[in-house]
Each structure stands twice: as C-alpha cells, then as structure tokens.
C-alpha cells in the first residue's frame, strides 16, 4: 500500500524588516536584511512580530535592487512583497520555511 510521505517543516532562513516602502500602484514592500540562511522565492513565509506569528503565506515578489531573484542569501538586502499582507513594521521578522519529506526509517 502506498502511504503519503510524511512531511516536516524546515526553517530555511530569516529576514528582518528594516524599512517599509509604498508602491506607486498600491501595496507595500518590506525592505529586509537576510539575517541567517536564505530567503527563497517559493518558500512559505511566516511574519513574526515580538516572537508571535501574525501571518503566514507566500511571497509575491522577491527583489535585489530592481531585479527579480529566486533567492537571497544571509548578509544581503532584498525587497519582499507578500501575497495578501502589507502591514509590515520595522523589526518584524520574516521566517522562510519549506516542507521536506521525512525519509522513512527502513
């Protein structure tokens, strides 16, 4: 019988919101510094404020300067726009997580 693979969450990286920018077409972008790991375009993102999760969802766009990028490594700045959230505050932490398959113990 085929069983569903067991999945677990793996934290990929964190970025701290340093500035908030309003977009000309509406919405906001968080200007962030990646503090550890990396932020990956297709990761799930949790917004943490004061250690509490206030939102989770997906990245709408990830940019280095004006360029769309797939990932940004620790020590670099980036602009992050989330899909469905723009209540960023300086000091918020964006945590990138992904689901990984747990290897079945043989």
N, CA, C and O atoms as a Tinker XYZ file with bonds, in Angstrom:
   424  protein
     1  N      0.851000   -1.198000    0.000000    73     2
     2  CA     0.000000    0.000000    0.000000    64     1     3
     3  C      0.882000    1.242000    0.000000    63     2     4     5
     4  O      1.868000    1.325000    0.734000    81     3
     5  N      0.513000    2.192000   -0.827000    73     3     6
     6  CA     1.269000    3.443000   -0.929000    64     5     7
     7  C      0.814000    4.380000    0.184000    63     6     8     9
     8  O     -0.365000    4.722000    0.270000    81     7
     9  N      1.740000    4.791000    1.026000    73     7    10
    10  CA     1.372000    5.733000    2.086000    64     9    11
    11  C      1.854000    7.124000    1.697000    63    10    12    13
    12  O      2.838000    7.284000    0.975000    81    11
    13  N      1.137000    8.119000    2.192000    73    11    14
    14  CA     1.540000    9.503000    1.950000    64    13    15
    15  C      2.909000    9.722000    2.589000    63    14    16    17
    16  O      3.135000    9.289000    3.719000    81    15
    17  N      3.824000   10.387000    1.884000    73    15    18
    18  CA     5.113000   10.666000    2.533000    64    17    19
    19  C      4.890000   11.598000    3.720000    63    18    20    21
    20  O      4.084000   12.527000    3.654000    81    19
    21  N      5.612000   11.337000    4.798000    73    19    22
    22  CA     5.490000   12.205000    5.970000    64    21    23
    23  C      6.306000   13.464000    5.700000    63    22    24    25
    24  O      7.445000   13.393000    5.239000    81    23
    25  N      5.709000   14.615000    5.991000    73    23    26
    26  CA     6.380000   15.879000    5.724000    64    25    27
    27  C      6.696000   16.571000    7.047000    63    26    28    29
    28  O      5.950000   16.457000    8.019000    81    27
    29  N      7.807000   17.283000    7.063000    73    27    30
    30  CA     8.089000   18.124000    8.226000    64    29    31
    31  C      8.560000   19.476000    7.736000    63    30    32    33
    32  O      9.033000   19.620000    6.608000    81    31
    33  N      8.422000   20.466000    8.608000    73    31    34
    34  CA     8.830000   21.821000    8.258000    64    33    35
    35  C     10.301000   22.020000    8.534000    63    34    36    37
    36  O     10.832000   21.549000    9.540000    81    35
    37  N     10.947000   22.721000    7.631000    73    35    38
    38  CA    12.350000   23.066000    7.823000    64    37    39
    39  C     12.470000   24.577000    7.641000    63    38    40    41
    40  O     12.020000   25.131000    6.637000    81    39
    41  N     13.082000   25.235000    8.624000    73    39    42
    42  CA    13.285000   26.680000    8.507000    64    41    43
    43  C     14.465000   26.920000    7.573000    63    42    44    45
    44  O     15.557000   26.392000    7.785000    81    43
    45  N     14.232000   27.723000    6.536000    73    43    46
    46  CA    15.250000   27.974000    5.513000    64    45    47
    47  C     16.077000   29.209000    5.868000    63    46    48    49
    48  O     17.283000   29.243000    5.625000    81    47
    49  N     15.426000   30.223000    6.442000    73    47    50
    50  CA    16.149000   31.443000    6.790000    64    49    51
    51  C     15.234000   32.494000    7.385000    63    50    52    53
    52  O     14.019000   32.316000    7.468000    81    51
    53  N     15.848000   33.600000    7.800000    73    51    54
    54  CA    15.116000   34.719000    8.396000    64    53    55
    55  C     15.570000   36.031000    7.767000    63    54    56    57
    56  O     16.732000   36.188000    7.392000    81    55
    57  N     14.639000   36.961000    7.661000    73    55    58
    58  CA    14.963000   38.316000    7.210000    64    57    59
    59  C     14.275000   39.292000    8.150000    63    58    60    61
    60  O     13.138000   39.079000    8.570000    81    59
    61  N     14.983000   40.365000    8.472000    73    59    62
    62  CA    14.418000   41.387000    9.354000    64    61    63
    63  C     13.982000   42.584000    8.521000    63    62    64    65
    64  O     14.719000   43.059000    7.657000    81    63
    65  N     12.767000   43.066000    8.798000    73    63    66
    66  CA    12.252000   44.237000    8.081000    64    65    67
    67  C     12.974000   45.477000    8.613000    63    66    68    69
    68  O     12.913000   45.783000    9.804000    81    67
    69  N     13.665000   46.192000    7.700000    73    67    70
    70  CA    14.414000   47.391000    8.084000    64    69    71
    71  C     13.694000   48.663000    7.656000    63    70    72    73
    72  O     13.874000   49.718000    8.265000    81    71
    73  N     12.877000   48.563000    6.607000    73    71    74
    74  CA    12.164000   49.734000    6.086000    64    73    75
    75  C     10.935000   49.248000    5.339000    63    74    76    77
    76  O     10.890000   48.113000    4.866000    81    75
    77  N      9.932000   50.123000    5.237000    73    75    78
    78  CA     8.706000   49.776000    4.509000    64    77    79
    79  C      8.511000   50.806000    3.404000    63    78    80    81
    80  O      8.543000   52.010000    3.655000    81    79
    81  N      8.308000   50.329000    2.187000    73    79    82
    82  CA     8.158000   51.214000    1.031000    64    81    83
    83  C      6.770000   51.075000    0.442000    63    82    84    85
    84  O      6.270000   49.966000    0.254000    81    83
    85  N      6.145000   52.219000    0.148000    73    83    86
    86  CA     4.844000   52.200000   -0.543000    64    85    87
    87  C      5.099000   52.105000   -2.035000    63    86    88    89
    88  O      5.984000   52.776000   -2.567000    81    87
    89  N      4.320000   51.269000   -2.711000    73    87    90
    90  CA     4.449000   51.129000   -4.159000    64    89    91
    91  C      3.542000   52.132000   -4.859000    63    90    92    93
    92  O      2.461000   52.443000   -4.361000    81    91
    93  N      3.976000   52.644000   -6.020000    73    91    94
    94  CA     3.146000   53.609000   -6.761000    64    93    95
    95  C      1.770000   53.040000   -7.108000    63    94    96    97
    96  O      0.781000   53.774000   -7.115000    81    95
    97  N      1.700000   51.733000   -7.397000    73    95    98
    98  CA     0.421000   51.120000   -7.787000    64    97    99
    99  C     -0.373000   50.624000   -6.581000    63    98   100   101
   100  O     -1.394000   49.955000   -6.744000    81    99
   101  N      0.081000   50.942000   -5.389000    73    99   102
   102  CA    -0.597000   50.456000   -4.188000    64   101   103
   103  C      0.129000   49.251000   -3.621000    63   102   104   105
   104  O      0.886000   48.576000   -4.318000    81   103
   105  N     -0.114000   48.995000   -2.354000    73   103   106
   106  CA     0.587000   47.906000   -1.686000    64   105   107
   107  C      1.915000   48.398000   -1.135000    63   106   108   109
   108  O      2.310000   49.543000   -1.359000    81   107
   109  N      2.589000   47.533000   -0.423000    73   107   110
   110  CA     3.850000   47.890000    0.218000    64   109   111
   111  C      4.860000   46.770000    0.027000    63   110   112   113
   112  O      4.513000   45.608000   -0.185000    81   111
   113  N      6.122000   47.167000    0.109000    73   111   114
   114  CA     7.228000   46.219000    0.040000    64   113   115
   115  C      8.038000   46.373000    1.317000    63   114   116   117
   116  O      8.267000   47.487000    1.789000    81   115
   117  N      8.469000   45.245000    1.873000    73   115   118
   118  CA     9.333000   45.275000    3.048000    64   117   119
   119  C     10.782000   45.251000    2.581000    63   118   120   121
   120  O     11.208000   44.324000    1.892000    81   119
   121  N     11.536000   46.283000    2.965000    73   119   122
   122  CA    12.976000   46.290000    2.710000    64   121   123
   123  C     13.631000   45.519000    3.838000    63   122   124   125
   124  O     13.577000   45.933000    4.996000    81   123
   125  N     14.252000   44.389000    3.498000    73   123   126
   126  CA    14.725000   43.457000    4.523000    64   125   127
   127  C     16.220000   43.190000    4.417000    63   126   128   129
   128  O     16.828000   43.361000    3.361000    81   127
   129  N     16.798000   42.764000    5.547000    73   127   130
   130  CA    18.159000   42.236000    5.580000    64   129   131
   131  C     18.025000   40.763000    5.949000    63   130   132   133
   132  O     17.427000   40.427000    6.972000    81   131
   133  N     18.579000   39.892000    5.121000    73   131   134
   134  CA    18.538000   38.455000    5.431000    64   133   135
   135  C     19.568000   38.214000    6.534000    63   134   136   137
   136  O     20.761000   38.443000    6.338000    81   135
   137  N     19.096000   37.746000    7.701000    73   135   138
   138  CA    19.971000   37.634000    8.869000    64   137   139
   139  C     20.615000   36.262000    8.993000    63   138   140   141
   140  O     21.717000   36.146000    9.530000    81   139
   141  N     19.946000   35.219000    8.506000    73   139   142
   142  CA    20.575000   33.895000    8.500000    64   141   143
   143  C     19.898000   33.033000    7.443000    63   142   144   145
   144  O     18.761000   33.285000    7.044000    81   143
   145  N     20.620000   32.014000    7.002000    73   143   146
   146  CA    20.078000   31.128000    5.971000    64   145   147
   147  C     19.862000   31.891000    4.685000    63   146   148   149
   148  O     20.720000   32.662000    4.254000    81   147
   149  N     18.699000   31.672000    4.067000    73   147   150
   150  CA    18.363000   32.397000    2.842000    64   149   151
   151  C     16.858000   32.511000    2.738000    63   150   152   153
   152  O     16.116000   31.737000    3.343000    81   151
   153  N     16.419000   33.482000    1.963000    73   151   154
   154  CA    15.002000   33.642000    1.660000    64   153   155
   155  C     14.817000   33.145000    0.236000    63   154   156   157
   156  O     15.466000   33.623000   -0.694000    81   155
   157  N     13.927000   32.184000    0.083000    73   155   158
   158  CA    13.711000   31.540000   -1.212000    64   157   159
   159  C     12.332000   31.926000   -1.721000    63   158   160   161
   160  O     11.355000   31.920000   -0.972000    81   159
   161  N     12.266000   32.259000   -2.998000    73   159   162
   162  CA    11.046000   32.764000   -3.627000    64   161   163
   163  C      9.829000   31.868000   -3.391000    63   162   164   165
   164  O      8.728000   32.364000   -3.154000    81   163
   165  N     10.027000   30.543000   -3.455000    73   163   166
   166  CA     8.874000   29.639000   -3.367000    64   165   167
   167  C      8.630000   29.106000   -1.956000    63   166   168   169
   168  O      7.820000   28.198000   -1.768000    81   167
   169  N      9.322000   29.662000   -0.971000    73   167   170
   170  CA     9.125000   29.200000    0.409000    64   169   171
   171  C      7.821000   29.763000    0.969000    63   170   172   173
   172  O      7.279000   30.746000    0.462000    81   171
   173  N      7.334000   29.120000    2.020000    73   171   174
   174  CA     6.228000   29.696000    2.785000    64   173   175
   175  C      6.857000   30.690000    3.757000    63   174   176   177
   176  O      7.939000   30.448000    4.292000    81   175
   177  N      6.177000   31.800000    3.979000    73   175   178
   178  CA     6.720000   32.846000    4.851000    64   177   179
   179  C      5.813000   33.029000    6.061000    63   178   180   181
   180  O      4.589000   33.084000    5.945000    81   179
   181  N      6.453000   33.124000    7.231000    73   179   182
   182  CA     5.721000   33.497000    8.442000    64   181   183
   183  C      6.204000   34.875000    8.855000    63   182   184   185
   184  O      7.403000   35.154000    8.856000    81   183
   185  N      5.253000   35.734000    9.206000    73   183   186
   186  CA     5.614000   37.054000    9.724000    64   185   187
   187  C      5.572000   36.963000   11.248000    63   186   188   189
   188  O      4.539000   36.645000   11.837000    81   187
   189  N      6.711000   37.246000   11.870000    73   187   190
   190  CA     6.814000   37.194000   13.326000    64   189   191
   191  C      6.982000   38.613000   13.857000    63   190   192   193
   192  O      7.827000   39.373000   13.384000    81   191
   193  N      6.168000   38.955000   14.842000    73   191   194
   194  CA     6.266000   40.269000   15.487000    64   193   195
   195  C      6.334000   40.026000   16.982000    63   194   196   197
   196  O      5.407000   39.479000   17.581000    81   195
   197  N      7.449000   40.441000   17.580000    73   195   198
   198  CA     7.626000   40.196000   19.014000    64   197   199
   199  C      7.606000   38.711000   19.331000    63   198   200   201
   200  O      7.152000   38.302000   20.400000    81   199
   201  N      8.106000   37.896000   18.389000    73   199   202
   202  CA     8.160000   36.452000   18.604000    64   201   203
   203  C      6.862000   35.719000   18.312000    63   202   204   205
   204  O      6.829000   34.489000   18.336000    81   203
   205  N      5.783000   36.462000   18.033000    73   203   206
   206  CA     4.478000   35.847000   17.752000    64   205   207
   207  C      4.213000   35.825000   16.255000    63   206   208   209
   208  O      4.455000   36.812000   15.560000    81   207
   209  N      3.716000   34.694000   15.760000    73   207   210
   210  CA     3.347000   34.626000   14.345000    64   209   211
   211  C      2.052000   35.396000   14.130000    63   210   212   213
   212  O      1.042000   35.115000   14.777000    81   211
   213  N      2.081000   36.381000   13.208000    73   211   214
   214  CA     0.868000   37.163000   12.950000    64   213   215
   215  C      0.277000   36.881000   11.575000    63   214   216   217
   216  O     -0.860000   37.265000   11.300000    81   215
   217  N      1.047000   36.206000   10.700000    73   215   218
   218  CA     0.548000   35.909000    9.351000    64   217   219
   219  C      1.444000   34.851000    8.741000    63   218   220   221
   220  O      2.632000   34.780000    9.053000    81   219
   221  N      0.873000   34.022000    7.862000    73   219   222
   222  CA     1.722000   33.137000    7.066000    64   221   223
   223  C      1.134000   33.024000    5.675000    63   222   224   225
   224  O     -0.082000   33.084000    5.493000    81   223
   225  N      2.003000   32.861000    4.703000    73   223   226
   226  CA     1.567000   32.781000    3.317000    64   225   227
   227  C      2.753000   32.720000    2.381000    63   226   228   229
   228  O      3.804000   32.171000    2.713000    81   227
   229  N      2.567000   33.293000    1.208000    73   227   230
   230  CA     3.564000   33.176000    0.141000    64   229   231
   231  C      4.165000   34.519000   -0.244000    63   230   232   233
   232  O      3.595000   35.580000    0.013000    81   231
   233  N      5.341000   34.439000   -0.870000    73   231   234
   234  CA     5.996000   35.632000   -1.419000    64   233   235
   235  C      5.379000   35.945000   -2.772000    63   234   236   237
   236  O      5.239000   35.063000   -3.620000    81   235
   237  N      5.010000   37.208000   -2.969000    73   235   238
   238  CA     4.508000   37.674000   -4.259000    64   237   239
   239  C      5.690000   38.064000   -5.145000    63   238   240   241
   240  O      5.736000   37.701000   -6.320000    81   239
   241  N      6.647000   38.805000   -4.580000    73   239   242
   242  CA     7.865000   39.107000   -5.341000    64   241   243
   243  C      9.054000   39.251000   -4.401000    63   242   244   245
   244  O      8.925000   39.700000   -3.262000    81   243
   245  N     10.212000   38.856000   -4.914000    73   243   246
   246  CA    11.472000   38.914000   -4.176000    64   245   247
   247  C     12.467000   39.615000   -5.089000    63   246   248   249
   248  O     12.735000   39.150000   -6.197000    81   247
   249  N     13.011000   40.727000   -4.626000    73   247   250
   250  CA    13.897000   41.528000   -5.488000    64   249   251
   251  C     15.195000   41.895000   -4.780000    63   250   252   253
   252  O     15.232000   42.113000   -3.569000    81   251
   253  N     16.267000   41.956000   -5.586000    73   251   254
   254  CA    17.528000   42.577000   -5.165000    64   253   255
   255  C     17.650000   43.808000   -6.038000    63   254   256   257
   256  O     17.780000   43.691000   -7.256000    81   255
   257  N     17.609000   44.983000   -5.439000    73   255   258
   258  CA    17.518000   46.242000   -6.193000    64   257   259
   259  C     16.290000   46.148000   -7.094000    63   258   260   261
   260  O     15.184000   45.975000   -6.583000    81   259
   261  N     16.439000   46.253000   -8.400000    73   259   262
   262  CA    15.257000   46.219000   -9.278000    64   261   263
   263  C     15.033000   44.841000   -9.900000    63   262   264   265
   264  O     14.061000   44.638000  -10.628000    81   263
   265  N     15.925000   43.899000   -9.614000    73   263   266
   266  CA    15.866000   42.599000  -10.298000    64   265   267
   267  C     15.085000   41.565000   -9.504000    63   266   268   269
   268  O     15.267000   41.432000   -8.294000    81   267
   269  N     14.209000   40.828000  -10.198000    73   267   270
   270  CA    13.544000   39.687000   -9.577000    64   269   271
   271  C     14.577000   38.585000   -9.390000    63   270   272   273
   272  O     15.338000   38.277000  -10.307000    81   271
   273  N     14.601000   37.998000   -8.208000    73   271   274
   274  CA    15.557000   36.918000   -7.935000    64   273   275
   275  C     14.824000   35.735000   -7.322000    63   274   276   277
   276  O     13.706000   35.870000   -6.824000    81   275
   277  N     15.468000   34.574000   -7.365000    73   275   278
   278  CA    14.855000   33.365000   -6.809000    64   277   279
   279  C     15.196000   33.179000   -5.347000    63   278   280   281
   280  O     14.413000   32.606000   -4.589000    81   279
   281  N     16.375000   33.665000   -4.944000    73   279   282
   282  CA    16.736000   33.569000   -3.528000    64   281   283
   283  C     17.728000   34.659000   -3.167000    63   282   284   285
   284  O     18.435000   35.193000   -4.021000    81   283
   285  N     17.762000   34.976000   -1.870000    73   283   286
   286  CA    18.694000   35.976000   -1.358000    64   285   287
   287  C     19.357000   35.375000   -0.123000    63   286   288   289
   288  O     18.682000   34.878000    0.779000    81   287
   289  N     20.694000   35.426000   -0.096000    73   287   290
   290  CA    21.463000   34.797000    0.981000    64   289   291
   291  C     21.651000   35.746000    2.164000    63   290   292   293
   292  O     21.428000   36.952000    2.054000    81   291
   293  N     22.068000   35.175000    3.296000    73   291   294
   294  CA    22.324000   35.940000    4.517000    64   293   295
   295  C     23.346000   37.038000    4.249000    63   294   296   297
   296  O     24.318000   36.836000    3.520000    81   295
   297  N     23.113000   38.200000    4.847000    73   295   298
   298  CA    24.034000   39.314000    4.708000    64   297   299
   299  C     23.662000   40.267000    3.588000    63   298   300   301
   300  O     24.303000   41.303000    3.415000    81   299
   301  N     22.630000   39.927000    2.823000    73   299   302
   302  CA    22.200000   40.775000    1.715000    64   301   303
   303  C     20.842000   41.397000    1.997000    63   302   304   305
   304  O     20.025000   40.848000    2.737000    81   303
   305  N     20.623000   42.559000    1.388000    73   303   306
   306  CA    19.328000   43.223000    1.499000    64   305   307
   307  C     18.445000   42.799000    0.340000    63   306   308   309
   308  O     18.936000   42.446000   -0.732000    81   307
   309  N     17.143000   42.836000    0.563000    73   307   310
   310  CA    16.204000   42.495000   -0.503000    64   309   311
   311  C     14.870000   43.176000   -0.233000    63   310   312   313
   312  O     14.601000   43.652000    0.870000    81   311
   313  N     14.048000   43.207000   -1.266000    73   311   314
   314  CA    12.694000   43.721000   -1.141000    64   313   315
   315  C     11.732000   42.555000   -1.244000    63   314   316   317
   316  O     11.783000   41.783000   -2.202000    81   315
   317  N     10.857000   42.425000   -0.263000    73   315   318
   318  CA     9.912000   41.309000   -0.237000    64   317   319
   319  C      8.495000   41.861000   -0.243000    63   318   320   321
   320  O      8.130000   42.697000    0.583000    81   319
   321  N      7.709000   41.376000   -1.189000    73   319   322
   322  CA     6.280000   41.697000   -1.218000    64   321   323
   323  C      5.543000   40.386000   -1.011000    63   322   324   325
   324  O      5.727000   39.430000   -1.764000    81   323
   325  N      4.706000   40.352000    0.020000    73   323   326
   326  CA     3.961000   39.130000    0.324000    64   325   327
   327  C      2.604000   39.166000   -0.358000    63   326   328   329
   328  O      2.052000   40.239000   -0.602000    81   327
   329  N      2.070000   37.995000   -0.663000    73   327   330
   330  CA     0.763000   37.881000   -1.311000    64   329   331
   331  C     -0.320000   37.963000   -0.241000    63   330   332   333
   332  O     -0.570000   36.993000    0.474000    81   331
   333  N     -0.965000   39.136000   -0.134000    73   331   334
   334  CA    -2.079000   39.259000    0.799000    64   333   335
   335  C     -1.737000   39.838000    2.156000    63   334   336   337
   336  O     -2.558000   39.786000    3.072000    81   335
   337  N     -0.539000   40.392000    2.305000    73   335   338
   338  CA    -0.165000   41.016000    3.582000    64   337   339
   339  C      0.698000   42.227000    3.277000    63   338   340   341
   340  O      1.678000   42.113000    2.540000    81   339
   341  N      0.353000   43.392000    3.831000    73   339   342
   342  CA     1.279000   44.519000    3.690000    64   341   343
   343  C      1.344000   45.395000    4.938000    63   342   344   345
   344  O      1.724000   46.563000    4.864000    81   343
   345  N      0.974000   44.825000    6.082000    73   343   346
   346  CA     1.035000   45.557000    7.346000    64   345   347
   347  C      2.415000   45.380000    7.999000    63   346   348   349
   348  O      2.520000   45.075000    9.187000    81   347
   349  N      3.471000   45.581000    7.193000    73   347   350
   350  CA     4.823000   45.407000    7.721000    64   349   351
   351  C      5.151000   46.494000    8.725000    63   350   352   353
   352  O      4.686000   47.628000    8.607000    81   351
   353  N      5.960000   46.136000    9.719000    73   351   354
   354  CA     6.524000   47.128000   10.636000    64   353   355
   355  C      8.011000   46.855000   10.746000    63   354   356   357
   356  O      8.453000   45.707000   10.686000    81   355
   357  N      8.787000   47.938000   10.909000    73   355   358
   358  CA    10.222000   47.749000   11.104000    64   357   359
   359  C     10.431000   46.864000   12.320000    63   358   360   361
   360  O      9.782000   47.041000   13.351000    81   359
   361  N     11.349000   45.905000   12.190000    73   359   362
   362  CA    11.612000   44.981000   13.290000    64   361   363
   363  C     10.880000   43.662000   13.154000    63   362   364   365
   364  O     11.213000   42.700000   13.846000    81   363
   365  N      9.873000   43.594000   12.260000    73   363   366
   366  CA     9.224000   42.301000   12.002000    64   365   367
   367  C     10.269000   41.334000   11.449000    63   366   368   369
   368  O     11.212000   41.745000   10.774000    81   367
   369  N     10.091000   40.056000   11.741000    73   367   370
   370  CA    10.976000   39.029000   11.196000    64   369   371
   371  C     10.163000   38.161000   10.241000    63   370   372   373
   372  O      9.084000   37.679000   10.587000    81   371
   373  N     10.694000   37.968000    9.038000    73   371   374
   374  CA    10.066000   37.078000    8.065000    64   373   375
   375  C     10.846000   35.773000    8.103000    63   374   376   377
   376  O     12.053000   35.743000    7.865000    81   375
   377  N     10.129000   34.691000    8.408000    73   375   378
   378  CA    10.752000   33.375000    8.522000    64   377   379
   379  C     10.339000   32.541000    7.319000    63   378   380   381
   380  O      9.150000   32.346000    7.071000    81   379
   381  N     11.324000   32.051000    6.575000    73   379   382
   382  CA    11.043000   31.220000    5.398000    64   381   383
   383  C     11.104000   29.755000    5.806000    63   382   384   385
   384  O     12.085000   29.301000    6.395000    81   383
   385  N     10.035000   29.017000    5.483000    73   383   386
   386  CA    10.001000   27.587000    5.797000    64   385   387
   387  C      9.609000   26.806000    4.551000    63   386   388   389
   388  O      8.939000   27.326000    3.658000    81   387
   389  N     10.035000   25.557000    4.507000    73   387   390
   390  CA     9.599000   24.685000    3.413000    64   389   391
   391  C      9.260000   23.326000    3.998000    63   390   392   393
   392  O      9.747000   22.944000    5.062000    81   391
   393  N      8.420000   22.614000    3.281000    73   391   394
   394  CA     8.031000   21.271000    3.693000    64   393   395
   395  C      9.015000   20.291000    3.068000    63   394   396   397
   396  O      9.223000   20.311000    1.855000    81   395
   397  N      9.619000   19.437000    3.881000    73   395   398
   398  CA    10.532000   18.424000    3.354000    64   397   399
   399  C     10.005000   17.047000    3.728000    63   398   400   401
   400  O      9.381000   16.853000    4.771000    81   399
   401  N     10.275000   16.110000    2.847000    73   399   402
   402  CA     9.812000   14.747000    3.067000    64   401   403
   403  C     10.711000   14.094000    4.108000    63   402   404   405
   404  O     11.937000   14.168000    4.018000    81   403
   405  N     10.096000   13.458000    5.094000    73   403   406
   406  CA    10.856000   12.730000    6.100000    64   405   407
   407  C     11.181000   11.369000    5.497000    63   406   408   409
   408  O     10.282000   10.632000    5.092000    81   407
   409  N     12.464000   11.040000    5.438000    73   407   410
   410  CA    12.853000    9.736000    4.889000    64   409   411
   411  C     12.329000    8.656000    5.832000    63   410   412   413
   412  O     12.576000    8.688000    7.037000    81   411
   413  N     11.601000    7.701000    5.258000    73   411   414
   414  CA    11.060000    6.599000    6.068000    64   413   415
   415  C     12.218000    5.809000    6.673000    63   414   416   417
   416  O     13.169000    5.458000    5.975000    81   415
   417  N     12.131000    5.532000    7.970000    73   415   418
   418  CA    13.150000    4.692000    8.609000    64   417   419
   419  C     12.964000    3.264000    8.099000    63   418   420   421
   420  O     11.880000    2.692000    8.212000    81   419
   421  N     14.008000    2.709000    7.549000    73   419   422
   422  CA    13.900000    1.340000    6.980000    64   421   423
   423  C     14.218000    0.304000    8.045000    63   422   424
   424  O     14.183000   -0.895000    7.769000    81   423
